[in-house]
């Protein structure tokens, strides 16, 4: 109890009323919520860490680029990404998920879905996910922790790990070039900063075989939130290393 009492936890719902809106706008709302929390705190914060899942990881990265948080970059400590689509959905191996995204974009007219799929512009360099990479702030963190799973069919393995996949290595088209450039934009500043440590974890979940969620890859995508066993073990082992 004594250790946890030294930490404040913010589970922001600033943008949860509409997660289909523009990611940049959701980032602005999150940044404002964070700053208001800091201002209202009776004590100063020495470190600020972030934990995000899926779309939430992009919203956090958008918030980090908001002018409201610029003054706090020196306090950034750990960025924990759970199945985050940092490189969008390019080279996704799941035709089912790609088709589902296409359908949902049309049924819900969701801006954020178009942005994740990098379909918000006919030129990949004009898409929001690419633009997000051009002014990325992850290199300001002491720890950048990227958690992914091959069982996850919702977010490509390489996208969650911010790595160049084999398909991208063999893609000599304009889109392939821009994709590799996007990876470089995010990763190189972290490599150049000796105080920034990148850790990548691949998780194999004990999933129920034969269920619809397992077959379409959704079970693994949400297991990092739903699995009490995973959460207890991960934070018991890694929590001390990255958050204390």
LINQUI-V192973 format. One record per residue. N is the residue number from 1. RES is the residue in three letters. SS is DSSP state (@ for helix, = for strand, . for the rest). OMEGA is omega as a letter, one per 30 degrees, with the letter a starting at -180 (* if undefined). Layout:
# LINQUI-V192973
n = (N,N)
res = (RES,RES)
ss = (SS,SS)
omega = (OMEGA,OMEGA)
This chain:
# LINQUI-V192973
n = (1,2,3,4,5,6,7,8,9,10,11,12,13,14,15,16,17,18,19,20,21,22,23,24,25,26,27,28,29,30,31,32,33,34,35,36,37,38,39,40,41,42,43,44,45,46,47,48,49,50,51,52,53,54,55,56,57,58,59,60,61,62,63,64,65,66,67,68,69,70,71,72,73,74,75,76,77,78,79,80,81,82,83,84,85,86,87,88,89,90,91,92,93,94,95,96,97,98,99,100,101,102,103,104,105,106,107,108,109,110,111,112,113,114,115,116,117,118,119,120,121,122,123,124,125,126,127,128,129,130,131,132,133,134,135,136,137,138,139,140,141,142,143,144,145,146,147,148,149,150,151,152,153,154,155,156,157,158,159,160,161,162,163,164,165,166,167,168,169,170,171,172,173,174,175,176,177,178,179,180,181,182,183,184,185,186,187,188,189,190,191,192,193,194,195,196,197,198,199,200,201,202,203,204,205,206,207,208,209,210,211,212,213,214,215,216,217,218,219,220,221,222,223,224,225,226,227,228,229,230,231,232,233,234,235,236,237,238,239,240,241,242,243,244)
res = (UNK,UNK,UNK,UNK,UNK,UNK,UNK,UNK,UNK,UNK,UNK,UNK,UNK,UNK,UNK,UNK,UNK,UNK,UNK,UNK,UNK,UNK,UNK,UNK,UNK,UNK,UNK,UNK,UNK,UNK,UNK,UNK,UNK,UNK,UNK,UNK,UNK,UNK,UNK,UNK,UNK,UNK,UNK,UNK,UNK,UNK,UNK,UNK,UNK,UNK,UNK,UNK,UNK,UNK,UNK,UNK,UNK,UNK,UNK,UNK,UNK,UNK,UNK,UNK,UNK,UNK,UNK,UNK,UNK,UNK,UNK,UNK,UNK,UNK,UNK,UNK,UNK,UNK,UNK,UNK,UNK,UNK,UNK,UNK,UNK,UNK,UNK,UNK,UNK,UNK,UNK,UNK,UNK,UNK,UNK,UNK,UNK,UNK,UNK,UNK,UNK,UNK,UNK,UNK,UNK,UNK,UNK,UNK,UNK,UNK,UNK,UNK,UNK,UNK,UNK,UNK,UNK,UNK,UNK,UNK,UNK,UNK,UNK,UNK,UNK,UNK,UNK,UNK,UNK,UNK,UNK,UNK,UNK,UNK,UNK,UNK,UNK,UNK,UNK,UNK,UNK,UNK,UNK,UNK,UNK,UNK,UNK,UNK,UNK,UNK,UNK,UNK,UNK,UNK,UNK,UNK,UNK,UNK,UNK,UNK,UNK,UNK,UNK,UNK,UNK,UNK,UNK,UNK,UNK,UNK,UNK,UNK,UNK,UNK,UNK,UNK,UNK,UNK,UNK,UNK,UNK,UNK,UNK,UNK,UNK,UNK,UNK,UNK,UNK,UNK,UNK,UNK,UNK,UNK,UNK,UNK,UNK,UNK,UNK,UNK,UNK,UNK,UNK,UNK,UNK,UNK,UNK,UNK,UNK,UNK,UNK,UNK,UNK,UNK,UNK,UNK,UNK,UNK,UNK,UNK,UNK,UNK,UNK,UNK,UNK,UNK,UNK,UNK,UNK,UNK,UNK,UNK,UNK,UNK,UNK,UNK,UNK,UNK,UNK,UNK,UNK,UNK,UNK,UNK)
ss = (.,.,.,@,@,@,.,.,.,.,.,.,.,.,.,.,.,.,.,.,.,.,@,@,@,@,@,@,@,@,@,@,@,@,@,@,@,@,@,@,.,.,.,.,.,.,.,=,=,=,=,=,=,.,@,@,@,@,@,@,@,@,@,@,.,.,@,@,@,@,@,@,@,@,@,=,=,=,=,=,=,=,.,.,.,.,.,.,.,.,.,.,.,.,@,@,@,@,@,@,@,@,@,@,@,@,@,@,.,.,@,@,@,@,@,@,.,.,.,.,.,.,.,@,@,@,.,@,@,@,@,@,@,@,.,.,.,@,@,@,.,.,=,=,=,=,=,=,.,.,.,.,.,.,.,.,@,@,@,@,@,.,.,.,.,@,@,@,@,.,.,.,.,@,@,@,@,@,@,@,@,@,@,@,@,@,@,@,@,@,@,@,.,.,.,.,=,=,=,=,=,=,.,.,.,.,.,.,.,.,.,@,@,@,@,@,.,@,@,@,@,@,@,@,@,@,.,@,@,@,@,@,@,@,@,@,@,@,@,@,@,@,@,.)
omega = (a,a,a,a,l,a,l,a,l,l,a,l,a,a,a,l,a,l,l,l,a,a,l,l,l,l,l,l,l,l,l,l,l,a,l,l,l,a,a,a,l,a,l,l,l,a,l,l,a,l,a,l,l,l,a,l,l,l,l,l,l,l,a,a,a,a,a,a,a,a,a,a,a,a,a,a,a,l,l,a,l,l,a,l,a,l,a,a,l,l,l,a,a,l,a,l,l,l,l,l,l,a,a,l,a,a,a,a,a,l,a,l,l,a,l,l,a,l,a,l,l,l,a,l,l,l,a,a,l,a,l,a,a,l,a,a,a,a,l,a,l,a,l,a,a,a,a,l,l,l,a,l,l,l,a,a,a,l,l,a,a,l,l,a,a,l,l,l,a,a,a,l,l,a,l,l,a,l,l,l,l,l,l,a,a,a,a,l,l,l,a,l,a,a,a,a,l,l,l,a,l,a,l,a,l,a,l,a,l,l,l,a,l,a,a,l,a,a,a,a,a,a,a,l,a,a,l,l,l,a,a,a,a,a,l,a,a,a,l,a,a,a,a,*)
